[in-house]
Amino acid sequence: NPTPANWYLTDSAGQWTISLQGIYRADGYQDLPDMKAAGWHSYDGIRGYGYGCACMKLNTNKRLMRVTRVYSAKSLPLRQCYTDKALPKP
């Protein structure tokens, strides 16, 4: 969540768009958990923009690198993603 209503998921396959402000929003986007619950790295320290770690069940459009539907998501401790060798460094 680098800026308002812009959400991305980065995994071993690349960066997937979940939401682009005023342009696109995956179904189920509104049900994303509070990512700050288990750990959050803030870019600015004030507005809360930054990144967290999560496990998600979803559908995607591989050609567009978009998440098309979020079925569930669980916020995880940041260290879990930091230590996962399959994930790129933030």
N, C-alpha and C positions, 0 to 999 in steps of 0.2 A: 504494500500500500504506500507507494511513494508520494502520491498526491490525492486529493479528494476523489473518491469513487473510481480510482484506477487500481485494480487488483490483478496480480499476476501469481502464477504458480511456477516455480522452477524445480524441475526434477532432472533425472538422468537423461531424458530425451530433449530437454531444452526449456524454453520459457513459454508458458501457456497464458493466454489472456483470459481472465475471468470477467473483468469489467473494464470498460473504457468510458469515462464520464461523457454522458450525452450521446454516446454512439452505440454501445453494446453492453449487455448484461446477461450473463448465463442464467438459465432457469435455476432456482434454488439459491442464488447469490445472497438473497436476503436472510438465509438461514445459516450463514457462516458464523462460527463461534467468535467470541471476543478473543482475538489472538493474543491479547496481553495477559490472559489468565495463566498461561504456563511459562511465559517468557517472551520478551519483545526487545528488539534492538531498534531504538528510535533514531531517526536521521536528524531530527531537529530538537528533540528534548522537550518541545512545547506542544505541538499539535498532534503528536502521536503517529506521525508518518514513519514507516520503517518496515521491518519484517519480523516474522515469527516462524515457527515450525509447526507443521500439521500433517496429519494423516487424513487423506480424503478419498471418498468413493465418488466417481464422477464419470461422465461421458465426455468425449472430446471429438473435435474435428481436426485430424492430423494435418491435413493440407493447409488449413488456416492457422494451426497452432492455437486453437480456441477451446476453452472448456464450454461445452454446450449445456451441461446439466450437472449440478452439485447435488448428490444424494445425501451425503453426510460428510462431516469434517470434525476432527478433534484436534484441539490445540495441544501441542507437545512441548516439552522443555527444549530450549534452543540447543543445548548440548547434544541432543539426540540427532539433530540434523548436522551440526558441526562435525560430529564424529562419523557420519555415514559416508564412506568412501565413494559411494555411487553418486553422491550429490556434488555439484560444483561449489566452490567456496563463494560465499556472498560478496 
